[in-house]
Structures are given as C-alpha cells and as structure tokens.
Amino acid sequence: MERFLAISPKSQLWLFHTALALNILGMVLTDMWEPMVVGAIVTTYLSIDATVRVRYVLPMKKVLRELEQENASLRRKMADVEQSSAY
C-alpha cells in the first residue's frame, strides 16, 4: 500500500479521481476508445485503491498504533504491580 511515497494519500486520491474524470472525458470527446478504456480501467483501480487507503486503512493503522501503545503501557503497569506484590 505504500507505492507512491512522493505525494500524500489524500493528494493521490484527488490525482487519481481527476485522472479518471479526464479519461472518461477523453472517451466521450475522442474516437480513441481502446487506449482510453484501458486507461479508465487502470485509473478506476487506482482511484478505488486510494479511496480505500484514505478512508479505511490509514485510520485503522492509527487506531492499531494507539492500541499497541496502550497495551504496552498496561503491560508495564502489570509488571510493576507484580514486582511490588512479590515483596
């Protein structure tokens, strides 16, 4: 999921959606159907991929990072309680 590191995921989202709109516009305005259909299929995939990444994957990674930090702090507290109760 980290293919395009030069631009942010939100910028990728807008870039791919704009490319898809331009492909569809090119299909309507020109007679070059075959290359435009291939381009539309590729940009559709990229648009869906970017949308899923921005709406679901990145927020999920953030939540998982927070849960891991909370889990680590709770484990430290449990270890402290176990050490203090051993004495």
PDB file with SEQRES, HELIX, SHEET and CRYST1 records, atoms N, CA, C and O in Angstrom:
SEQRES   1 A   87  MET GLU ARG PHE LEU ALA ILE SER PRO LYS SER GLN LEU          
SEQRES   2 A   87  TRP LEU PHE HIS THR ALA LEU ALA LEU ASN ILE LEU GLY          
SEQRES   3 A   87  MET VAL LEU THR ASP MET TRP GLU PRO MET VAL VAL GLY          
SEQRES   4 A   87  ALA ILE VAL THR THR TYR LEU SER ILE ASP ALA THR VAL          
SEQRES   5 A   87  ARG VAL ARG TYR VAL LEU PRO MET LYS LYS VAL LEU ARG          
SEQRES   6 A   87  GLU LEU GLU GLN GLU ASN ALA SER LEU ARG ARG LYS MET          
SEQRES   7 A   87  ALA ASP VAL GLU GLN SER SER ALA TYR                          
HELIX    1 AA1 PRO A    9  LEU A   29  1                                  21    
HELIX    2 AA2 TRP A   33  VAL A   52  1                                  20    
HELIX    3 AA3 ARG A   53  VAL A   57  3                                   5    
HELIX    4 AA4 LEU A   58  ALA A   86  1                                  29    
CRYST1    1.000    1.000    1.000  90.00  90.00  90.00 P 1           1          
ATOM      1  N   MET A   1       0.805  -1.198   0.000  1.00  0.00           N  
ATOM      2  CA  MET A   1       0.000   0.000   0.000  1.00  0.00           C  
ATOM      3  C   MET A   1       0.851   1.266   0.000  1.00  0.00           C  
ATOM      4  O   MET A   1       0.311   2.367  -0.115  1.00  0.00           O  
ATOM      5  N   GLU A   2       2.133   1.135   0.123  1.00  0.00           N  
ATOM      6  CA  GLU A   2       2.981   2.320   0.181  1.00  0.00           C  
ATOM      7  C   GLU A   2       3.751   2.487  -1.119  1.00  0.00           C  
ATOM      8  O   GLU A   2       4.971   2.646  -1.110  1.00  0.00           O  
ATOM      9  N   ARG A   3       3.051   2.451  -2.214  1.00  0.00           N  
ATOM     10  CA  ARG A   3       3.695   2.536  -3.516  1.00  0.00           C  
ATOM     11  C   ARG A   3       4.182   3.927  -3.846  1.00  0.00           C  
ATOM     12  O   ARG A   3       5.325   4.108  -4.264  1.00  0.00           O  
ATOM     13  N   PHE A   4       3.324   4.906  -3.661  1.00  0.00           N  
ATOM     14  CA  PHE A   4       3.602   6.263  -4.096  1.00  0.00           C  
ATOM     15  C   PHE A   4       3.948   7.114  -2.876  1.00  0.00           C  
ATOM     16  O   PHE A   4       3.064   7.679  -2.232  1.00  0.00           O  
ATOM     17  N   LEU A   5       5.224   7.199  -2.571  1.00  0.00           N  
ATOM     18  CA  LEU A   5       5.639   7.891  -1.352  1.00  0.00           C  
ATOM     19  C   LEU A   5       5.900   9.372  -1.576  1.00  0.00           C  
ATOM     20  O   LEU A   5       6.079  10.112  -0.608  1.00  0.00           O  
ATOM     21  N   ALA A   6       5.927   9.826  -2.828  1.00  0.00           N  
ATOM     22  CA  ALA A   6       6.272  11.216  -3.103  1.00  0.00           C  
ATOM     23  C   ALA A   6       5.138  12.180  -2.758  1.00  0.00           C  
ATOM     24  O   ALA A   6       5.400  13.338  -2.432  1.00  0.00           O  
ATOM     25  N   ILE A   7       3.881  11.726  -2.822  1.00  0.00           N  
ATOM     26  CA  ILE A   7       2.752  12.596  -2.507  1.00  0.00           C  
ATOM     27  C   ILE A   7       1.898  11.938  -1.434  1.00  0.00           C  
ATOM     28  O   ILE A   7       1.933  10.720  -1.256  1.00  0.00           O  
ATOM     29  N   SER A   8       1.137  12.750  -0.728  1.00  0.00           N  
ATOM     30  CA  SER A   8       0.320  12.245   0.372  1.00  0.00           C  
ATOM     31  C   SER A   8      -0.842  11.404  -0.162  1.00  0.00           C  
ATOM     32  O   SER A   8      -1.221  11.533  -1.326  1.00  0.00           O  
ATOM     33  N   PRO A   9      -1.403  10.547   0.686  1.00  0.00           N  
ATOM     34  CA  PRO A   9      -2.533   9.727   0.242  1.00  0.00           C  
ATOM     35  C   PRO A   9      -3.745  10.543  -0.216  1.00  0.00           C  
ATOM     36  O   PRO A   9      -4.426  10.158  -1.167  1.00  0.00           O  
ATOM     37  N   LYS A  10      -4.016  11.668   0.457  1.00  0.00           N  
ATOM     38  CA  LYS A  10      -5.156  12.493   0.020  1.00  0.00           C  
ATOM     39  C   LYS A  10      -4.885  13.124  -1.335  1.00  0.00           C  
ATOM     40  O   LYS A  10      -5.794  13.243  -2.158  1.00  0.00           O  
ATOM     41  N   SER A  11      -3.643  13.530  -1.576  1.00  0.00           N  
ATOM     42  CA  SER A  11      -3.298  14.074  -2.891  1.00  0.00           C  
ATOM     43  C   SER A  11      -3.405  12.998  -3.962  1.00  0.00           C  
ATOM     44  O   SER A  11      -3.833  13.271  -5.084  1.00  0.00           O  
ATOM     45  N   GLN A  12      -3.013  11.770  -3.613  1.00  0.00           N  
ATOM     46  CA  GLN A  12      -3.168  10.659  -4.550  1.00  0.00           C  
ATOM     47  C   GLN A  12      -4.634  10.433  -4.876  1.00  0.00           C  
ATOM     48  O   GLN A  12      -4.992  10.189  -6.028  1.00  0.00           O  
ATOM     49  N   LEU A  13      -5.479  10.517  -3.857  1.00  0.00           N  
ATOM     50  CA  LEU A  13      -6.914  10.335  -4.066  1.00  0.00           C  
ATOM     51  C   LEU A  13      -7.437  11.322  -5.099  1.00  0.00           C  
ATOM     52  O   LEU A  13      -8.124  10.938  -6.046  1.00  0.00           O  
ATOM     53  N   TRP A  14      -7.106  12.594  -4.910  1.00  0.00           N  
ATOM     54  CA  TRP A  14      -7.587  13.611  -5.855  1.00  0.00           C  
ATOM     55  C   TRP A  14      -6.945  13.453  -7.228  1.00  0.00           C  
ATOM     56  O   TRP A  14      -7.610  13.650  -8.245  1.00  0.00           O  
ATOM     57  N   LEU A  15      -5.665  13.100  -7.271  1.00  0.00           N  
ATOM     58  CA  LEU A  15      -4.970  12.909  -8.538  1.00  0.00           C  
ATOM     59  C   LEU A  15      -5.606  11.791  -9.353  1.00  0.00           C  
ATOM     60  O   LEU A  15      -5.861  11.962 -10.546  1.00  0.00           O  
ATOM     61  N   PHE A  16      -5.863  10.654  -8.725  1.00  0.00           N  
ATOM     62  CA  PHE A  16      -6.417   9.513  -9.452  1.00  0.00           C  
ATOM     63  C   PHE A  16      -7.865   9.751  -9.860  1.00  0.00           C  
ATOM     64  O   PHE A  16      -8.291   9.312 -10.929  1.00  0.00           O  
ATOM     65  N   HIS A  17      -8.625  10.444  -9.013  1.00  0.00           N  
ATOM     66  CA  HIS A  17     -10.004  10.755  -9.398  1.00  0.00           C  
ATOM     67  C   HIS A  17     -10.031  11.748 -10.562  1.00  0.00           C  
ATOM     68  O   HIS A  17     -10.870  11.638 -11.457  1.00  0.00           O  
ATOM     69  N   THR A  18      -9.121  12.708 -10.546  1.00  0.00           N  
ATOM     70  CA  THR A  18      -9.032  13.658 -11.660  1.00  0.00           C  
ATOM     71  C   THR A  18      -8.621  12.940 -12.939  1.00  0.00           C  
ATOM     72  O   THR A  18      -9.163  13.213 -14.010  1.00  0.00           O  
ATOM     73  N   ALA A  19      -7.656  12.014 -12.828  1.00  0.00           N  
ATOM     74  CA  ALA A  19      -7.232  11.240 -13.997  1.00  0.00           C  
ATOM     75  C   ALA A  19      -8.380  10.407 -14.551  1.00  0.00           C  
ATOM     76  O   ALA A  19      -8.529  10.289 -15.768  1.00  0.00           O  
ATOM     77  N   LEU A  20      -9.189   9.831 -13.676  1.00  0.00           N  
ATOM     78  CA  LEU A  20     -10.339   9.049 -14.130  1.00  0.00           C  
ATOM     79  C   LEU A  20     -11.348   9.937 -14.846  1.00  0.00           C  
ATOM     80  O   LEU A  20     -11.881   9.563 -15.891  1.00  0.00           O  
ATOM     81  N   ALA A  21     -11.607  11.105 -14.286  1.00  0.00           N  
ATOM     82  CA  ALA A  21     -12.542  12.032 -14.941  1.00  0.00           C  
ATOM     83  C   ALA A  21     -12.014  12.456 -16.308  1.00  0.00           C  
ATOM     84  O   ALA A  21     -12.779  12.544 -17.268  1.00  0.00           O  
ATOM     85  N   LEU A  22     -10.718  12.717 -16.402  1.00  0.00           N  
ATOM     86  CA  LEU A  22     -10.145  13.090 -17.695  1.00  0.00           C  
ATOM     87  C   LEU A  22     -10.187  11.934 -18.694  1.00  0.00           C  
ATOM     88  O   LEU A  22     -10.400  12.150 -19.887  1.00  0.00           O  
ATOM     89  N   ASN A  23      -9.985  10.720 -18.215  1.00  0.00           N  
ATOM     90  CA  ASN A  23     -10.105   9.557 -19.096  1.00  0.00           C  
ATOM     91  C   ASN A  23     -11.514   9.416 -19.642  1.00  0.00           C  
ATOM     92  O   ASN A  23     -11.707   9.180 -20.835  1.00  0.00           O  
ATOM     93  N   ILE A  24     -12.485   9.560 -18.775  1.00  0.00           N  
ATOM     94  CA  ILE A  24     -13.881   9.447 -19.214  1.00  0.00           C  
ATOM     95  C   ILE A  24     -14.222  10.581 -20.175  1.00  0.00           C  
ATOM     96  O   ILE A  24     -14.902  10.365 -21.178  1.00  0.00           O  
ATOM     97  N   LEU A  25     -13.753  11.781 -19.871  1.00  0.00           N  
ATOM     98  CA  LEU A  25     -13.965  12.902 -20.777  1.00  0.00           C  
ATOM     99  C   LEU A  25     -13.296  12.650 -22.127  1.00  0.00           C  
ATOM    100  O   LEU A  25     -13.870  12.964 -23.169  1.00  0.00           O  
ATOM    101  N   GLY A  26     -12.096  12.092 -22.114  1.00  0.00           N  
ATOM    102  CA  GLY A  26     -11.412  11.753 -23.352  1.00  0.00           C  
ATOM    103  C   GLY A  26     -12.146  10.688 -24.144  1.00  0.00           C  
ATOM    104  O   GLY A  26     -12.149  10.719 -25.375  1.00  0.00           O  
ATOM    105  N   MET A  27     -12.769   9.746 -23.449  1.00  0.00           N  
ATOM    106  CA  MET A  27     -13.557   8.712 -24.140  1.00  0.00           C  
ATOM    107  C   MET A  27     -14.753   9.333 -24.840  1.00  0.00           C  
ATOM    108  O   MET A  27     -15.126   8.912 -25.935  1.00  0.00           O  
ATOM    109  N   VAL A  28     -15.350  10.325 -24.214  1.00  0.00           N  
ATOM    110  CA  VAL A  28     -16.532  10.969 -24.790  1.00  0.00           C  
ATOM    111  C   VAL A  28     -16.143  11.843 -25.991  1.00  0.00           C  
ATOM    112  O   VAL A  28     -16.857  11.887 -26.993  1.00  0.00           O  
ATOM    113  N   LEU A  29     -15.013  12.530 -25.876  1.00  0.00           N  
ATOM    114  CA  LEU A  29     -14.660  13.523 -26.884  1.00  0.00           C  
ATOM    115  C   LEU A  29     -13.824  12.997 -28.048  1.00  0.00           C  
ATOM    116  O   LEU A  29     -13.731  13.663 -29.079  1.00  0.00           O  
ATOM    117  N   THR A  30     -13.221  11.828 -27.911  1.00  0.00           N  
ATOM    118  CA  THR A  30     -12.356  11.330 -28.988  1.00  0.00           C  
ATOM    119  C   THR A  30     -12.838   9.980 -29.488  1.00  0.00           C  
ATOM    120  O   THR A  30     -13.759   9.377 -28.937  1.00  0.00           O  
ATOM    121  N   ASP A  31     -12.184   9.524 -30.552  1.00  0.00           N  
ATOM    122  CA  ASP A  31     -12.507   8.210 -31.115  1.00  0.00           C  
ATOM    123  C   ASP A  31     -11.495   7.151 -30.693  1.00  0.00           C  
ATOM    124  O   ASP A  31     -11.506   6.046 -31.236  1.00  0.00           O  
ATOM    125  N   MET A  32     -10.637   7.457 -29.754  1.00  0.00           N  
ATOM    126  CA  MET A  32      -9.605   6.515 -29.316  1.00  0.00           C  
ATOM    127  C   MET A  32     -10.145   5.664 -28.168  1.00  0.00           C  
ATOM    128  O   MET A  32      -9.706   5.817 -27.028  1.00  0.00           O  
ATOM    129  N   TRP A  33     -11.080   4.783 -28.451  1.00  0.00           N  
ATOM    130  CA  TRP A  33     -11.751   4.036 -27.406  1.00  0.00           C  
ATOM    131  C   TRP A  33     -10.856   3.026 -26.707  1.00  0.00           C  
ATOM    132  O   TRP A  33     -10.848   2.949 -25.479  1.00  0.00           O  
ATOM    133  N   GLU A  34     -10.096   2.243 -27.485  1.00  0.00           N  
ATOM    134  CA  GLU A  34      -9.325   1.152 -26.877  1.00  0.00           C  
ATOM    135  C   GLU A  34      -8.312   1.663 -25.843  1.00  0.00           C  
ATOM    136  O   GLU A  34      -8.317   1.181 -24.710  1.00  0.00           O  
ATOM    137  N   PRO A  35      -7.449   2.615 -26.194  1.00  0.00           N  
ATOM    138  CA  PRO A  35      -6.498   3.078 -25.164  1.00  0.00           C  
ATOM    139  C   PRO A  35      -7.191   3.783 -24.003  1.00  0.00           C  
ATOM    140  O   PRO A  35      -6.745   3.689 -22.859  1.00  0.00           O  
ATOM    141  N   MET A  36      -8.269   4.481 -24.292  1.00  0.00           N  
ATOM    142  CA  MET A  36      -8.966   5.202 -23.225  1.00  0.00           C  
ATOM    143  C   MET A  36      -9.669   4.235 -22.272  1.00  0.00           C  
ATOM    144  O   MET A  36      -9.738   4.492 -21.070  1.00  0.00           O  
ATOM    145  N   VAL A  37     -10.186   3.133 -22.797  1.00  0.00           N  
ATOM    146  CA  VAL A  37     -10.828   2.141 -21.929  1.00  0.00           C  
ATOM    147  C   VAL A  37      -9.786   1.510 -21.014  1.00  0.00           C  
ATOM    148  O   VAL A  37     -10.033   1.321 -19.823  1.00  0.00           O  
ATOM    149  N   VAL A  38      -8.629   1.187 -21.567  1.00  0.00           N  
ATOM    150  CA  VAL A  38      -7.559   0.631 -20.737  1.00  0.00           C  
ATOM    151  C   VAL A  38      -7.143   1.650 -19.673  1.00  0.00           C  
ATOM    152  O   VAL A  38      -6.967   1.294 -18.508  1.00  0.00           O  
ATOM    153  N   GLY A  39      -6.990   2.892 -20.065  1.00  0.00           N  
ATOM    154  CA  GLY A  39      -6.639   3.932 -19.101  1.00  0.00           C  
ATOM    155  C   GLY A  39      -7.712   4.116 -18.046  1.00  0.00           C  
ATOM    156  O   GLY A  39      -7.401   4.332 -16.875  1.00  0.00           O  
ATOM    157  N   ALA A  40      -8.968   4.032 -18.449  1.00  0.00           N  
ATOM    158  CA  ALA A  40     -10.068   4.170 -17.491  1.00  0.00           C  
ATOM    159  C   ALA A  40     -10.077   3.008 -16.500  1.00  0.00           C  
ATOM    160  O   ALA A  40     -10.350   3.206 -15.316  1.00  0.00           O  
ATOM    161  N   ILE A  41      -9.782   1.807 -16.973  1.00  0.00           N  
ATOM    162  CA  ILE A  41      -9.738   0.650 -16.075  1.00  0.00           C  
ATOM    163  C   ILE A  41      -8.608   0.817 -15.061  1.00  0.00           C  
ATOM    164  O   ILE A  41      -8.798   0.564 -13.872  1.00  0.00           O  
ATOM    165  N   VAL A  42      -7.445   1.237 -15.524  1.00  0.00           N  
ATOM    166  CA  VAL A  42      -6.299   1.426 -14.634  1.00  0.00           C  
ATOM    167  C   VAL A  42      -6.579   2.539 -13.625  1.00  0.00           C  
ATOM    168  O   VAL A  42      -6.322   2.371 -12.433  1.00  0.00           O  
ATOM    169  N   THR A  43      -7.098   3.666 -14.089  1.00  0.00           N  
ATOM    170  CA  THR A  43      -7.352   4.771 -13.156  1.00  0.00           C  
ATOM    171  C   THR A  43      -8.515   4.455 -12.214  1.00  0.00           C  
ATOM    172  O   THR A  43      -8.550   4.962 -11.093  1.00  0.00           O  
ATOM    173  N   THR A  44      -9.458   3.634 -12.648  1.00  0.00           N  
ATOM    174  CA  THR A  44     -10.520   3.199 -11.735  1.00  0.00           C  
ATOM    175  C   THR A  44      -9.931   2.388 -10.598  1.00  0.00           C  
ATOM    176  O   THR A  44     -10.273   2.601  -9.435  1.00  0.00           O  
ATOM    177  N   TYR A  45      -9.041   1.453 -10.933  1.00  0.00           N  
ATOM    178  CA  TYR A  45      -8.382   0.662  -9.889  1.00  0.00           C  
ATOM    179  C   TYR A  45      -7.606   1.564  -8.936  1.00  0.00           C  
ATOM    180  O   TYR A  45      -7.712   1.421  -7.718  1.00  0.00           O  
ATOM    181  N   LEU A  46      -6.823   2.496  -9.491  1.00  0.00           N  
ATOM    182  CA  LEU A  46      -6.031   3.387  -8.642  1.00  0.00           C  
ATOM    183  C   LEU A  46      -6.918   4.279  -7.773  1.00  0.00           C  
ATOM    184  O   LEU A  46      -6.585   4.553  -6.620  1.00  0.00           O  
ATOM    185  N   SER A  47      -8.041   4.731  -8.323  1.00  0.00           N  
ATOM    186  CA  SER A  47      -8.968   5.570  -7.552  1.00  0.00           C  
ATOM    187  C   SER A  47      -9.581   4.794  -6.396  1.00  0.00           C  
ATOM    188  O   SER A  47      -9.669   5.301  -5.277  1.00  0.00           O  
ATOM    189  N   ILE A  48     -10.000   3.572  -6.665  1.00  0.00           N  
ATOM    190  CA  ILE A  48     -10.596   2.744  -5.610  1.00  0.00           C  
ATOM    191  C   ILE A  48      -9.553   2.417  -4.549  1.00  0.00           C  
ATOM    192  O   ILE A  48      -9.845   2.461  -3.354  1.00  0.00           O  
ATOM    193  N   ASP A  49      -8.339   2.090  -4.983  1.00  0.00           N  
ATOM    194  CA  ASP A  49      -7.257   1.780  -4.051  1.00  0.00           C  
ATOM    195  C   ASP A  49      -6.949   2.978  -3.151  1.00  0.00           C  
ATOM    196  O   ASP A  49      -6.799   2.821  -1.939  1.00  0.00           O  
ATOM    197  N   ALA A  50      -6.858   4.155  -3.730  1.00  0.00           N  
ATOM    198  CA  ALA A  50      -6.569   5.354  -2.945  1.00  0.00           C  
ATOM    199  C   ALA A  50      -7.711   5.679  -1.989  1.00  0.00           C  
ATOM    200  O   ALA A  50      -7.471   6.092  -0.854  1.00  0.00           O  
ATOM    201  N   THR A  51      -8.951   5.495  -2.439  1.00  0.00           N  
ATOM    202  CA  THR A  51     -10.104   5.761  -1.579  1.00  0.00           C  
ATOM    203  C   THR A  51     -10.120   4.822  -0.382  1.00  0.00           C  
ATOM    204  O   THR A  51     -10.330   5.257   0.751  1.00  0.00           O  
ATOM    205  N   VAL A  52      -9.899   3.539  -0.628  1.00  0.00           N  
ATOM    206  CA  VAL A  52      -9.880   2.562   0.462  1.00  0.00           C  
ATOM    207  C   VAL A  52      -8.754   2.878   1.431  1.00  0.00           C  
ATOM    208  O   VAL A  52      -8.933   2.779   2.644  1.00  0.00           O  
ATOM    209  N   ARG A  53      -7.600   3.254   0.910  1.00  0.00           N  
ATOM    210  CA  ARG A  53      -6.460   3.575   1.771  1.00  0.00           C  
ATOM    211  C   ARG A  53      -6.759   4.772   2.661  1.00  0.00           C  
ATOM    212  O   ARG A  53      -6.471   4.746   3.857  1.00  0.00           O  
ATOM    213  N   VAL A  54      -7.339   5.829   2.077  1.00  0.00           N  
ATOM    214  CA  VAL A  54      -7.592   7.051   2.857  1.00  0.00           C  
ATOM    215  C   VAL A  54      -8.728   6.850   3.855  1.00  0.00           C  
ATOM    216  O   VAL A  54      -8.643   7.313   4.992  1.00  0.00           O  
ATOM    217  N   ARG A  55      -9.779   6.169   3.443  1.00  0.00           N  
ATOM    218  CA  ARG A  55     -10.953   6.058   4.327  1.00  0.00           C  
ATOM    219  C   ARG A  55     -10.863   4.946   5.356  1.00  0.00           C  
ATOM    220  O   ARG A  55     -11.440   5.060   6.438  1.00  0.00           O  
ATOM    221  N   TYR A  56     -10.139   3.855   5.036  1.00  0.00           N  
ATOM    222  CA  TYR A  56     -10.166   2.701   5.936  1.00  0.00           C  
ATOM    223  C   TYR A  56      -8.797   2.294   6.467  1.00  0.00           C  
ATOM    224  O   TYR A  56      -8.641   2.098   7.673  1.00  0.00           O  
ATOM    225  N   VAL A  57      -7.811   2.165   5.599  1.00  0.00           N  
ATOM    226  CA  VAL A  57      -6.530   1.602   6.021  1.00  0.00           C  
ATOM    227  C   VAL A  57      -5.761   2.548   6.931  1.00  0.00           C  
ATOM    228  O   VAL A  57      -5.294   2.134   7.992  1.00  0.00           O  
ATOM    229  N   LEU A  58      -5.621   3.803   6.541  1.00  0.00           N  
ATOM    230  CA  LEU A  58      -4.853   4.746   7.361  1.00  0.00           C  
ATOM    231  C   LEU A  58      -5.486   4.984   8.729  1.00  0.00           C  
ATOM    232  O   LEU A  58      -4.763   4.992   9.725  1.00  0.00           O  
ATOM    233  N   PRO A  59      -6.819   5.181   8.825  1.00  0.00           N  
ATOM    234  CA  PRO A  59      -7.405   5.307  10.176  1.00  0.00           C  
ATOM    235  C   PRO A  59      -7.240   4.031  11.007  1.00  0.00           C  
ATOM    236  O   PRO A  59      -7.046   4.098  12.220  1.00  0.00           O  
ATOM    237  N   MET A  60      -7.321   2.860  10.344  1.00  0.00           N  
ATOM    238  CA  MET A  60      -7.153   1.608  11.073  1.00  0.00           C  
ATOM    239  C   MET A  60      -5.724   1.480  11.595  1.00  0.00           C  
ATOM    240  O   MET A  60      -5.518   1.019  12.717  1.00  0.00           O  
ATOM    241  N   LYS A  61      -4.739   1.882  10.800  1.00  0.00           N  
ATOM    242  CA  LYS A  61      -3.352   1.839  11.263  1.00  0.00           C  
ATOM    243  C   LYS A  61      -3.147   2.762  12.452  1.00  0.00           C  
ATOM    244  O   LYS A  61      -2.413   2.428  13.382  1.00  0.00           O  
ATOM    245  N   LYS A  62      -3.791   3.917  12.428  1.00  0.00           N  
ATOM    246  CA  LYS A  62      -3.673   4.862  13.542  1.00  0.00           C  
ATOM    247  C   LYS A  62      -4.267   4.260  14.817  1.00  0.00           C  
ATOM    248  O   LYS A  62      -3.666   4.352  15.887  1.00  0.00           O  
ATOM    249  N   VAL A  63      -5.433   3.651  14.704  1.00  0.00           N  
ATOM    250  CA  VAL A  63      -6.082   3.037  15.863  1.00  0.00           C  
ATOM    251  C   VAL A  63      -5.240   1.878  16.388  1.00  0.00           C  
ATOM    252  O   VAL A  63      -5.089   1.721  17.600  1.00  0.00           O  
ATOM    253  N   LEU A  64      -4.692   1.066  15.485  1.00  0.00           N  
ATOM    254  CA  LEU A  64      -3.851  -0.044  15.920  1.00  0.00           C  
ATOM    255  C   LEU A  64      -2.599   0.449  16.645  1.00  0.00           C  
ATOM    256  O   LEU A  64      -2.190  -0.142  17.644  1.00  0.00           O  
ATOM    257  N   ARG A  65      -1.994   1.522  16.154  1.00  0.00           N  
ATOM    258  CA  ARG A  65      -0.826   2.094  16.811  1.00  0.00           C  
ATOM    259  C   ARG A  65      -1.187   2.553  18.225  1.00  0.00           C  
ATOM    260  O   ARG A  65      -0.439   2.312  19.172  1.00  0.00           O  
ATOM    261  N   GLU A  66      -2.343   3.218  18.360  1.00  0.00           N  
ATOM    262  CA  GLU A  66      -2.784   3.669  19.681  1.00  0.00           C  
ATOM    263  C   GLU A  66      -3.049   2.491  20.620  1.00  0.00           C  
ATOM    264  O   GLU A  66      -2.698   2.539  21.799  1.00  0.00           O  
ATOM    265  N   LEU A  67      -3.674   1.429  20.086  1.00  0.00           N  
ATOM    266  CA  LEU A  67      -3.943   0.247  20.905  1.00  0.00           C  
ATOM    267  C   LEU A  67      -2.658  -0.441  21.341  1.00  0.00           C  
ATOM    268  O   LEU A  67      -2.557  -0.917  22.471  1.00  0.00           O  
ATOM    269  N   GLU A  68      -1.672  -0.493  20.444  1.00  0.00           N  
ATOM    270  CA  GLU A  68      -0.392  -1.099  20.814  1.00  0.00           C  
ATOM    271  C   GLU A  68       0.300  -0.295  21.908  1.00  0.00           C  
ATOM    272  O   GLU A  68       0.906  -0.871  22.812  1.00  0.00           O  
ATOM    273  N   GLN A  69       0.216   1.036  21.832  1.00  0.00           N  
ATOM    274  CA  GLN A  69       0.811   1.871  22.876  1.00  0.00           C  
ATOM    275  C   GLN A  69       0.097   1.658  24.208  1.00  0.00           C  
ATOM    276  O   GLN A  69       0.737   1.564  25.255  1.00  0.00           O  
ATOM    277  N   GLU A  70      -1.230   1.583  24.160  1.00  0.00           N  
ATOM    278  CA  GLU A  70      -1.999   1.352  25.380  1.00  0.00           C  
ATOM    279  C   GLU A  70      -1.689  -0.023  25.961  1.00  0.00           C  
ATOM    280  O   GLU A  70      -1.569  -0.176  27.176  1.00  0.00           O  
ATOM    281  N   ASN A  71      -1.561  -1.018  25.092  1.00  0.00           N  
ATOM    282  CA  ASN A  71      -1.233  -2.371  25.535  1.00  0.00           C  
ATOM    283  C   ASN A  71       0.146  -2.408  26.191  1.00  0.00           C  
ATOM    284  O   ASN A  71       0.327  -3.054  27.223  1.00  0.00           O  
ATOM    285  N   ALA A  72       1.106  -1.725  25.599  1.00  0.00           N  
ATOM    286  CA  ALA A  72       2.455  -1.693  26.174  1.00  0.00           C  
ATOM    287  C   ALA A  72       2.444  -1.014  27.542  1.00  0.00           C  
ATOM    288  O   ALA A  72       3.110  -1.477  28.468  1.00  0.00           O  
ATOM    289  N   SER A  73       1.698   0.075  27.674  1.00  0.00           N  
ATOM    290  CA  SER A  73       1.652   0.762  28.973  1.00  0.00           C  
ATOM    291  C   SER A  73       0.950  -0.107  30.023  1.00  0.00           C  
ATOM    292  O   SER A  73       1.364  -0.122  31.182  1.00  0.00           O  
ATOM    293  N   LEU A  74      -0.102  -0.825  29.632  1.00  0.00           N  
ATOM    294  CA  LEU A  74      -0.777  -1.714  30.583  1.00  0.00           C  
ATOM    295  C   LEU A  74       0.114  -2.876  30.991  1.00  0.00           C  
ATOM    296  O   LEU A  74       0.092  -3.298  32.147  1.00  0.00           O  
ATOM    297  N   ARG A  75       0.898  -3.397  30.055  1.00  0.00           N  
ATOM    298  CA  ARG A  75       1.843  -4.469  30.403  1.00  0.00           C  
ATOM    299  C   ARG A  75       2.904  -3.967  31.387  1.00  0.00           C  
ATOM    300  O   ARG A  75       3.286  -4.687  32.311  1.00  0.00           O  
ATOM    301  N   ARG A  76       3.378  -2.735  31.189  1.00  0.00           N  
ATOM    302  CA  ARG A  76       4.356  -2.168  32.124  1.00  0.00           C  
ATOM    303  C   ARG A  76       3.737  -2.023  33.513  1.00  0.00           C  
ATOM    304  O   ARG A  76       4.374  -2.332  34.520  1.00  0.00           O  
ATOM    305  N   LYS A  77       2.482  -1.546  33.557  1.00  0.00           N  
ATOM    306  CA  LYS A  77       1.808  -1.398  34.849  1.00  0.00           C  
ATOM    307  C   LYS A  77       1.616  -2.748  35.524  1.00  0.00           C  
ATOM    308  O   LYS A  77       1.796  -2.867  36.736  1.00  0.00           O  
ATOM    309  N   MET A  78       1.249  -3.775  34.743  1.00  0.00           N  
ATOM    310  CA  MET A  78       1.076  -5.117  35.316  1.00  0.00           C  
ATOM    311  C   MET A  78       2.397  -5.648  35.859  1.00  0.00           C  
ATOM    312  O   MET A  78       2.432  -6.263  36.925  1.00  0.00           O  
ATOM    313  N   ALA A  79       3.470  -5.414  35.138  1.00  0.00           N  
ATOM    314  CA  ALA A  79       4.782  -5.870  35.601  1.00  0.00           C  
ATOM    315  C   ALA A  79       5.167  -5.146  36.885  1.00  0.00           C  
ATOM    316  O   ALA A  79       5.732  -5.755  37.793  1.00  0.00           O  
ATOM    317  N   ASP A  80       4.868  -3.852  36.969  1.00  0.00           N  
ATOM    318  CA  ASP A  80       5.161  -3.090  38.187  1.00  0.00           C  
ATOM    319  C   ASP A  80       4.348  -3.615  39.364  1.00  0.00           C  
ATOM    320  O   ASP A  80       4.867  -3.743  40.473  1.00  0.00           O  
ATOM    321  N   VAL A  81       3.078  -3.918  39.125  1.00  0.00           N  
ATOM    322  CA  VAL A  81       2.224  -4.443  40.209  1.00  0.00           C  
ATOM    323  C   VAL A  81       2.710  -5.816  40.658  1.00  0.00           C  
ATOM    324  O   VAL A  81       2.726  -6.112  41.853  1.00  0.00           O  
ATOM    325  N   GLU A  82       3.108  -6.660  39.699  1.00  0.00           N  
ATOM    326  CA  GLU A  82       3.610  -7.992  40.059  1.00  0.00           C  
ATOM    327  C   GLU A  82       4.904  -7.894  40.862  1.00  0.00           C  
ATOM    328  O   GLU A  82       5.121  -8.655  41.805  1.00  0.00           O  
ATOM    329  N   GLN A  83       5.768  -6.940  40.472  1.00  0.00           N  
ATOM    330  CA  GLN A  83       7.032  -6.791  41.220  1.00  0.00           C  
ATOM    331  C   GLN A  83       6.772  -6.266  42.624  1.00  0.00           C  
ATOM    332  O   GLN A  83       7.405  -6.705  43.584  1.00  0.00           O  
ATOM    333  N   SER A  84       5.840  -5.325  42.742  1.00  0.00           N  
ATOM    334  CA  SER A  84       5.568  -4.764  44.074  1.00  0.00           C  
ATOM    335  C   SER A  84       4.837  -5.774  44.965  1.00  0.00           C  
ATOM    336  O   SER A  84       5.015  -5.754  46.183  1.00  0.00           O  
ATOM    337  N   SER A  85       4.028  -6.644  44.386  1.00  0.00           N  
ATOM    338  CA  SER A  85       3.316  -7.626  45.212  1.00  0.00           C  
ATOM    339  C   SER A  85       4.227  -8.791  45.587  1.00  0.00           C  
ATOM    340  O   SER A  85       3.940  -9.506  46.546  1.00  0.00           O  
ATOM    341  N   ALA A  86       5.315  -8.996  44.854  1.00  0.00           N  
ATOM    342  CA  ALA A  86       6.259 -10.064  45.179  1.00  0.00           C  
ATOM    343  C   ALA A  86       7.019  -9.738  46.462  1.00  0.00           C  
ATOM    344  O   ALA A  86       7.471 -10.655  47.147  1.00  0.00           O  
ATOM    345  N   TYR A  87       7.170  -8.479  46.801  1.00  0.00           N  
ATOM    346  CA  TYR A  87       7.900  -8.095  48.011  1.00  0.00           C  
ATOM    347  C   TYR A  87       6.960  -8.145  49.133  1.00  0.00           C  
ATOM    348  O   TYR A  87       7.339  -7.861  50.269  1.00  0.00           O  
TER     349      TYR A  87                                                      
END                                                                             
